[in-house]
Amino acid sequence: MEQLTQLELQIEQLLTADEYNDDFPEQLQQLVALRHQEVERVLGQPDLTRVVFDDVVARTKALKSLIQKHKDIIGERLVRSKKSKQSLSLYSNIQQNGL
Protein backbone atom coordinates (compact mmCIF):
# COMPACT_ATOMS: atom_id res chain seq x y z
CA MET A 1 0.00 0.00 0.00
CA GLU A 2 3.00 2.28 0.47
CA GLN A 3 3.63 2.30 -3.30
CA LEU A 4 -0.01 3.23 -3.89
CA THR A 5 0.25 6.08 -1.39
CA GLN A 6 3.42 7.40 -3.06
CA LEU A 7 1.83 7.34 -6.52
CA GLU A 8 -1.26 9.13 -5.26
CA LEU A 9 0.89 11.83 -3.65
CA GLN A 10 2.82 12.29 -6.89
CA ILE A 11 -0.41 12.60 -8.87
CA GLU A 12 -1.80 15.11 -6.38
CA GLN A 13 1.40 17.18 -6.48
CA LEU A 14 1.38 17.13 -10.26
CA LEU A 15 -2.27 18.22 -10.44
CA THR A 16 -1.95 20.99 -7.88
CA ALA A 17 1.30 22.49 -9.19
CA ASP A 18 1.21 26.19 -9.98
CA GLU A 19 2.44 25.57 -13.50
CA TYR A 20 2.44 22.46 -15.65
CA ASN A 21 5.60 21.44 -17.48
CA ASP A 22 5.43 20.66 -21.18
CA ASP A 23 5.62 16.96 -20.30
CA PHE A 24 2.65 17.20 -17.92
CA PRO A 25 0.43 14.95 -20.09
CA GLU A 26 3.03 12.22 -20.22
CA GLN A 27 3.75 12.49 -16.49
CA LEU A 28 0.06 12.31 -15.59
CA GLN A 29 -0.56 9.43 -17.96
CA GLN A 30 2.43 7.51 -16.61
CA LEU A 31 1.50 8.06 -12.95
CA VAL A 32 -2.13 7.08 -13.54
CA ALA A 33 -1.01 3.95 -15.41
CA LEU A 34 1.42 3.01 -12.63
CA ARG A 35 -1.30 3.57 -10.04
CA HIS A 36 -3.67 1.37 -12.02
CA GLN A 37 -1.06 -1.40 -12.09
CA GLU A 38 -0.53 -1.06 -8.35
CA VAL A 39 -4.28 -1.20 -7.70
CA GLU A 40 -4.50 -4.38 -9.77
CA ARG A 41 -1.59 -5.86 -7.81
CA VAL A 42 -3.15 -5.00 -4.44
CA LEU A 43 -6.59 -6.25 -5.43
CA GLY A 44 -5.10 -9.43 -6.88
CA GLN A 45 -3.49 -10.51 -3.62
CA PRO A 46 -4.83 -13.86 -2.37
CA ASP A 47 -5.10 -12.53 1.20
CA LEU A 48 -7.06 -9.42 0.22
CA THR A 49 -9.32 -8.26 3.02
CA ARG A 50 -12.53 -6.30 2.76
CA VAL A 51 -10.89 -3.43 4.66
CA VAL A 52 -8.10 -3.15 2.09
CA PHE A 53 -10.57 -3.46 -0.79
CA ASP A 54 -12.79 -0.72 0.66
CA ASP A 55 -9.73 1.48 1.24
CA VAL A 56 -8.57 1.12 -2.37
CA VAL A 57 -12.08 1.91 -3.64
CA ALA A 58 -12.33 4.99 -1.42
CA ARG A 59 -8.89 6.19 -2.49
CA THR A 60 -9.77 5.71 -6.15
CA LYS A 61 -12.96 7.73 -5.71
CA ALA A 62 -11.02 10.47 -3.91
CA LEU A 63 -8.42 10.65 -6.68
CA LYS A 64 -11.10 10.74 -9.36
CA SER A 65 -12.81 13.53 -7.43
CA LEU A 66 -9.53 15.46 -7.26
CA ILE A 67 -9.08 15.13 -11.01
CA GLN A 68 -12.67 16.25 -11.59
CA LYS A 69 -12.14 19.21 -9.25
CA HIS A 70 -9.10 20.30 -11.21
CA LYS A 71 -10.36 19.41 -14.70
CA ASP A 72 -11.09 23.00 -15.71
CA ILE A 73 -7.70 24.16 -14.48
CA ILE A 74 -6.02 21.18 -16.15
CA GLY A 75 -7.81 21.85 -19.43
CA GLU A 76 -6.94 25.53 -19.36
CA ARG A 77 -3.30 24.88 -18.63
CA LEU A 78 -3.04 22.12 -21.21
CA VAL A 79 -4.47 24.36 -23.89
CA ARG A 80 -1.57 26.72 -23.23
CA SER A 81 0.91 23.86 -23.40
CA LYS A 82 3.27 23.69 -26.36
CA LYS A 83 1.92 20.22 -27.05
CA SER A 84 -1.70 21.30 -26.98
CA LYS A 85 -3.09 18.72 -29.42
CA GLN A 86 -1.53 15.80 -27.57
CA SER A 87 -2.39 17.38 -24.24
CA LEU A 88 -6.03 17.87 -25.14
CA SER A 89 -6.22 14.32 -26.43
CA LEU A 90 -4.94 12.99 -23.10
CA TYR A 91 -7.24 15.32 -21.17
CA SER A 92 -10.24 14.12 -23.17
CA ASN A 93 -9.22 10.51 -22.61
CA ILE A 94 -8.93 11.01 -18.85
CA GLN A 95 -12.21 12.89 -18.74
CA GLN A 96 -14.07 10.19 -20.69
CA ASN A 97 -12.52 7.13 -19.09
CA GLY A 98 -11.81 8.36 -15.59
CA LEU A 99 -8.89 6.66 -13.90
Secondary structure as the mmCIF struct_conf table of DSSP 4:
data_model
#
loop_
_struct_conf.conf_type_id
_struct_conf.id
_struct_conf.beg_label_comp_id
_struct_conf.beg_label_asym_id
_struct_conf.beg_label_seq_id
_struct_conf.end_label_comp_id
_struct_conf.end_label_asym_id
_struct_conf.end_label_seq_id
HELX_RH_AL_P HELX_RH_AL_P1 GLU A 2 LEU A 15
TURN_TY1_P TURN_TY1_P1 THR A 16 THR A 16
BEND BEND1 ASP A 18 GLU A 19
TURN_TY1_P TURN_TY1_P2 ASP A 22 ASP A 23
HELX_RH_AL_P HELX_RH_AL_P2 PHE A 24 LEU A 43
TURN_TY1_P TURN_TY1_P3 GLY A 44 GLY A 44
TURN_TY1_P TURN_TY1_P4 PRO A 46 ASP A 47
HELX_RH_AL_P HELX_RH_AL_P3 ARG A 50 LYS A 69
TURN_TY1_P TURN_TY1_P5 HIS A 70 HIS A 70
HELX_RH_AL_P HELX_RH_AL_P4 LYS A 71 ARG A 80
BEND BEND2 SER A 81 SER A 81
TURN_TY1_P TURN_TY1_P6 LYS A 82 LYS A 83
HELX_RH_AL_P HELX_RH_AL_P5 SER A 84 ASN A 97
#
